[in-house]
Amino acid sequence: MTQPRLTRRTALIGAACLPALVSSPGPARAAAGMLGAAQPGFHRFKLGEFEITTLLAGSRPMEKPQETFGLNASPEDFAALARANFLPADMSQNFFTPTVVNTGGELVLFDTGLAPEGITAALAAAGYAPDQIDTVVLTHMHGDHIGGLAGEAGVTFPKARYVTGAAEFDHWAKAGNEGFDTKVKPLAEKTTMLTDGGTVTGGISAMAAFGHSPGHMAYRIESAGKSLILTADTVNHYVFSLQRPDWEVRFDMDKPAAAATRKAVLGMIAADRLPFIGYHMPFPALGYLEPQGEGFRMVPASYQFLL
């Protein structure tokens, strides 16, 4: 059987017979409005028998990041490291990431963000109410960690007990700091003071990580053979403070001690191949570390905790 042959004439006839809607555009459609950049408010995963939820309690841009994360770096070195990591050298984004650990018997909240509104909104997005929190752990007393403890409506976590480092509490109790005096000191009778190695509850223990503040603590979380380190403000930026741990950070109260702590804690995390959560890391603030040059590179977690 002879196959029909497509000629230029038959092709033109076929095109002319196409429906009008193909050759004639319909009425213009209105474009959707721009909604702006957005991020999810929480990230939940399993660690052994525990359930861990990181909360985005706030995020804001910061100008002149070298004045915060690289006080002893040259402008040229700072700009070069930013460029090598596809970052602008004149702006950074700061994240505030409290963490909830559900042990099966307790809900433990680490740090409270900048204000009650931020932490309560983040908790609500994750399915929690403030009065469900059994224990609030304060890694240290800087305002972006204690700010959510109380506000005009009173104490944010009315049924909670509180835990913090003894050295940290003692320092700020004598410092005349308004934030501490109004938000933390009234909770003193409900607060347990820990030293290095002290236990918050089963599976959660304190690790001295002094330098960022006089009694700053990191925490080890362990369940069913799985471990994770909650580093709090041991490291403040996922590039500048990780890849250059000797660079001075404006908010570190004892800068040499903070740098030594960074190298020791981050070195342990990398050597033991442990996951970590960093309070100011890009949300969801969860990842791993590998040695790189003078410091470390953050490897964000992907599907490891889904398996």
C-alpha positions as CSV (number, residue, x, y, z in Angstrom):
1,M,0.0,0.0,0.0
2,T,1.4,3.4,-1.0
3,Q,1.8,5.8,1.9
4,P,0.4,9.3,1.4
5,R,3.1,11.9,0.6
6,L,3.3,15.1,2.6
7,T,3.8,18.0,0.2
8,R,4.2,21.8,0.9
9,R,0.7,22.3,-0.6
10,T,-1.0,19.7,1.7
11,A,0.9,21.0,4.7
12,L,-0.4,24.6,4.1
13,I,-4.0,23.3,3.6
14,G,-3.8,21.4,6.9
15,A,-2.5,24.4,8.8
16,A,-5.4,26.5,7.4
17,C,-7.9,24.0,8.8
18,L,-6.7,24.2,12.4
19,P,-9.3,25.6,14.9
20,A,-9.4,29.3,15.3
21,L,-8.3,29.1,18.9
22,V,-4.9,27.9,17.9
23,S,-4.2,30.8,15.6
24,S,-6.1,33.5,17.5
25,P,-5.1,34.2,21.0
26,G,-7.9,34.4,23.6
27,P,-8.4,37.2,26.1
28,A,-5.4,38.2,28.2
29,R,-5.2,36.5,31.7
30,A,-4.4,38.6,34.8
31,A,-1.0,37.7,36.3
32,A,-1.0,36.4,39.9
33,G,0.2,38.9,42.4
34,M,3.7,38.6,43.8
35,L,3.6,37.0,47.3
36,G,7.1,37.7,48.5
37,A,9.8,35.3,49.7
38,A,8.7,32.8,52.3
39,Q,9.9,29.9,54.4
40,P,8.1,27.1,56.3
41,G,7.7,27.8,60.0
42,F,8.9,24.4,61.4
43,H,10.7,21.3,60.5
44,R,10.1,18.0,62.3
45,F,12.1,14.7,62.2
46,K,12.9,11.6,64.3
47,L,16.0,11.0,66.3
48,G,15.8,7.5,67.7
49,E,12.6,7.5,69.7
50,F,12.5,11.2,70.1
51,E,10.8,13.7,67.8
52,I,12.6,16.9,67.2
53,T,11.1,20.1,65.7
54,T,13.1,23.2,64.8
55,L,11.0,26.4,64.8
56,L,11.6,29.5,62.8
57,A,10.8,32.1,65.4
58,G,12.1,35.0,63.3
59,S,14.5,36.0,60.5
60,R,15.9,39.4,59.5
61,P,18.5,40.8,57.2
62,M,21.7,42.3,58.5
63,E,23.8,45.0,56.8
64,K,27.7,45.0,57.0
65,P,28.1,41.4,58.1
66,Q,31.8,41.7,58.4
67,E,31.2,44.0,61.4
68,T,29.5,41.1,63.1
69,F,31.2,37.9,61.8
70,G,34.7,39.0,60.8
71,L,36.0,41.7,63.1
72,N,39.6,40.6,62.6
73,A,39.3,39.7,58.9
74,S,40.4,42.1,56.2
75,P,37.7,43.4,53.9
76,E,39.4,41.6,51.0
77,D,39.4,38.2,52.8
78,F,35.8,38.6,53.9
79,A,34.6,39.5,50.4
80,A,36.6,36.6,48.9
81,L,35.1,34.1,51.3
82,A,31.6,35.4,50.6
83,R,32.1,35.3,46.9
84,A,33.5,31.7,47.0
85,N,30.3,30.7,48.8
86,F,27.9,32.6,46.5
87,L,27.0,35.1,49.2
88,P,26.9,38.9,49.1
89,A,29.6,40.5,51.3
90,D,27.4,43.5,52.3
91,M,24.3,41.7,53.5
92,S,23.5,38.6,55.5
93,Q,20.3,36.9,56.8
94,N,20.0,36.0,60.4
95,F,17.7,33.2,61.6
96,F,16.4,32.5,65.1
97,T,15.7,28.8,65.6
98,P,14.4,27.5,69.0
99,T,14.0,23.7,69.1
100,V,11.4,21.4,70.6
101,V,12.3,17.9,71.7
102,N,9.5,15.5,72.4
103,T,10.9,12.7,74.4
104,G,7.6,10.8,74.6
105,G,7.3,11.9,78.2
106,E,8.1,15.6,78.0
107,L,8.1,18.5,75.6
108,V,11.4,20.3,76.1
109,L,11.9,23.7,74.4
110,F,15.4,25.1,73.8
111,D,15.4,28.9,73.8
112,T,12.5,31.3,73.1
113,G,13.4,33.7,70.3
114,L,13.1,37.4,70.3
115,A,9.6,37.9,71.6
116,P,6.5,36.0,72.8
117,E,4.7,36.7,69.5
118,G,7.4,34.9,67.5
119,I,7.8,31.8,69.6
120,T,4.0,31.3,70.1
121,A,3.4,31.7,66.4
122,A,6.1,29.2,65.5
123,L,4.8,26.7,68.1
124,A,1.3,27.1,66.8
125,A,2.5,26.4,63.2
126,A,4.1,23.2,64.5
127,G,0.9,22.1,66.4
128,Y,2.0,23.0,70.0
129,A,0.6,25.4,72.6
130,P,2.7,27.2,75.1
131,D,1.0,25.5,78.0
132,Q,2.1,22.1,76.7
133,I,5.8,22.9,77.2
134,D,7.1,21.0,80.2
135,T,10.7,22.3,80.3
136,V,12.3,25.4,78.9
137,V,16.1,25.2,78.5
138,L,18.0,28.5,78.1
139,T,21.3,28.0,76.5
140,H,22.4,31.5,77.5
141,M,20.9,34.9,78.4
142,H,21.3,37.0,75.2
143,G,18.0,38.8,74.2
144,D,17.3,36.7,71.2
145,H,17.2,33.6,73.4
146,I,15.2,34.8,76.4
147,G,13.0,37.4,74.7
148,G,10.0,35.0,74.3
149,L,9.9,34.1,78.0
150,A,7.4,36.8,79.0
151,G,5.6,39.8,77.6
152,E,2.7,42.2,78.4
153,A,0.4,39.2,78.8
154,G,2.7,37.6,81.4
155,V,4.8,34.4,81.4
156,T,4.6,32.6,78.1
157,F,5.1,29.1,79.4
158,P,3.0,29.0,82.6
159,K,3.3,25.3,83.3
160,A,7.0,24.9,82.5
161,R,10.1,24.4,84.7
162,Y,13.3,26.1,83.5
163,V,16.9,24.9,83.1
164,T,20.1,26.8,82.4
165,G,23.8,26.9,83.2
166,A,24.7,27.9,86.7
167,A,27.7,30.0,85.6
168,E,25.5,31.8,83.0
169,F,22.7,32.6,85.6
170,D,25.2,33.8,88.2
171,H,27.0,36.1,85.7
172,W,23.8,37.8,84.5
173,A,22.3,38.0,88.0
174,K,25.1,40.5,88.9
175,A,25.2,42.3,85.5
176,G,22.3,44.7,85.9
177,N,20.8,43.6,82.5
178,E,17.2,44.7,82.0
179,G,16.3,41.7,79.8
180,F,17.6,39.2,82.3
181,D,16.1,41.1,85.3
182,T,12.6,41.3,83.8
183,K,12.3,38.0,82.0
184,V,14.6,35.4,83.7
185,K,15.2,36.5,87.3
186,P,11.4,36.2,88.2
187,L,11.6,32.6,87.2
188,A,14.6,31.8,89.5
189,E,12.6,29.6,92.0
190,K,11.4,27.4,89.1
191,T,14.9,27.2,87.5
192,T,17.4,24.3,87.8
193,M,21.0,25.2,87.4
194,L,23.3,22.8,85.5
195,T,27.1,22.4,85.2
196,D,29.0,20.6,82.4
197,G,27.5,17.2,81.9
198,G,24.4,17.9,83.9
199,T,21.1,16.3,82.8
200,V,18.0,18.1,81.7
201,T,16.0,14.9,81.4
202,G,16.7,11.4,80.2
203,G,18.7,11.6,77.0
204,I,19.5,15.3,77.2
205,S,22.7,16.6,78.8
206,A,24.6,19.9,79.0
207,M,28.0,20.6,77.4
208,A,30.1,23.5,78.5
209,A,30.7,25.8,75.5
210,F,31.8,29.0,77.2
211,G,33.0,32.1,75.3
212,H,30.0,33.4,73.5
213,S,28.8,34.2,77.0
214,P,30.3,33.3,80.4
215,G,28.2,30.1,80.9
216,H,27.0,29.3,77.4
217,M,25.9,25.7,77.0
218,A,25.5,23.3,74.1
219,Y,23.4,20.2,74.5
220,R,23.7,16.5,73.5
221,I,20.5,14.8,72.6
222,E,20.6,11.0,72.6
223,S,17.9,8.4,71.9
224,A,18.0,4.7,70.9
225,G,21.6,4.9,69.8
226,K,21.2,8.2,67.8
227,S,22.9,11.4,68.9
228,L,22.6,15.1,67.9
229,I,24.4,18.2,69.2
230,L,22.4,21.4,69.7
231,T,25.2,24.0,69.4
232,A,23.1,27.1,70.2
233,D,25.4,30.1,69.5
234,T,28.7,28.2,69.5
235,V,28.8,29.1,65.8
236,N,26.9,32.1,64.5
237,H,27.1,31.9,60.7
238,Y,27.2,28.9,58.5
239,V,30.1,30.2,56.3
240,F,32.0,32.9,58.1
241,S,32.1,31.3,61.5
242,L,32.3,27.7,60.3
243,Q,34.9,28.1,57.6
244,R,36.9,30.6,59.6
245,P,36.4,29.7,63.3
246,D,39.2,32.2,64.3
247,W,37.3,35.1,62.9
248,E,36.0,37.2,65.8
249,V,32.2,37.6,66.3
250,R,30.9,40.9,67.7
251,F,28.5,39.1,70.1
252,D,31.1,36.8,71.6
253,M,31.8,38.2,75.0
254,D,35.2,36.4,75.3
255,K,36.4,36.2,71.8
256,P,39.5,34.0,72.3
257,A,37.5,31.5,74.4
258,A,34.7,31.5,71.9
259,A,37.1,30.7,69.0
260,A,38.7,27.9,71.0
261,T,35.3,26.5,71.9
262,R,34.2,26.7,68.2
263,K,37.1,24.6,67.1
264,A,36.8,22.1,69.9
265,V,33.0,21.5,69.6
266,L,32.9,21.6,65.8
267,G,35.9,19.3,65.6
268,M,34.1,16.8,67.8
269,I,30.9,17.0,65.7
270,A,32.9,16.5,62.5
271,A,35.0,13.7,63.9
272,D,32.0,11.8,65.2
273,R,29.9,12.5,62.1
274,L,27.1,13.8,64.2
275,P,24.2,15.9,63.0
276,F,23.8,19.3,64.7
277,I,21.3,22.1,65.0
278,G,22.7,25.7,65.1
279,Y,20.4,28.4,66.4
280,H,21.5,30.9,63.6
281,M,22.0,28.4,60.8
282,P,19.9,28.7,57.6
283,F,16.5,27.2,58.4
284,P,15.8,24.3,59.1
285,A,19.2,24.7,60.8
286,L,20.1,21.0,60.6
287,G,23.2,19.5,59.1
288,Y,26.5,17.8,59.3
289,L,30.1,19.1,59.3
290,E,33.2,18.1,57.4
291,P,36.7,19.5,57.9
292,Q,37.7,22.0,55.2
293,G,40.8,24.2,55.2
294,E,41.1,26.3,58.3
295,G,37.6,25.2,59.5
296,F,34.5,23.3,58.5
297,R,31.9,23.1,55.8
298,M,28.2,22.6,56.6
299,V,26.5,19.8,54.7
300,P,22.7,20.4,55.1
301,A,20.6,17.4,56.0
302,S,18.4,16.1,53.3
303,Y,16.5,12.8,53.6
304,Q,18.7,11.1,56.2
305,F,16.0,11.4,58.9
306,L,13.3,10.1,56.7
307,L,14.8,6.6,56.3
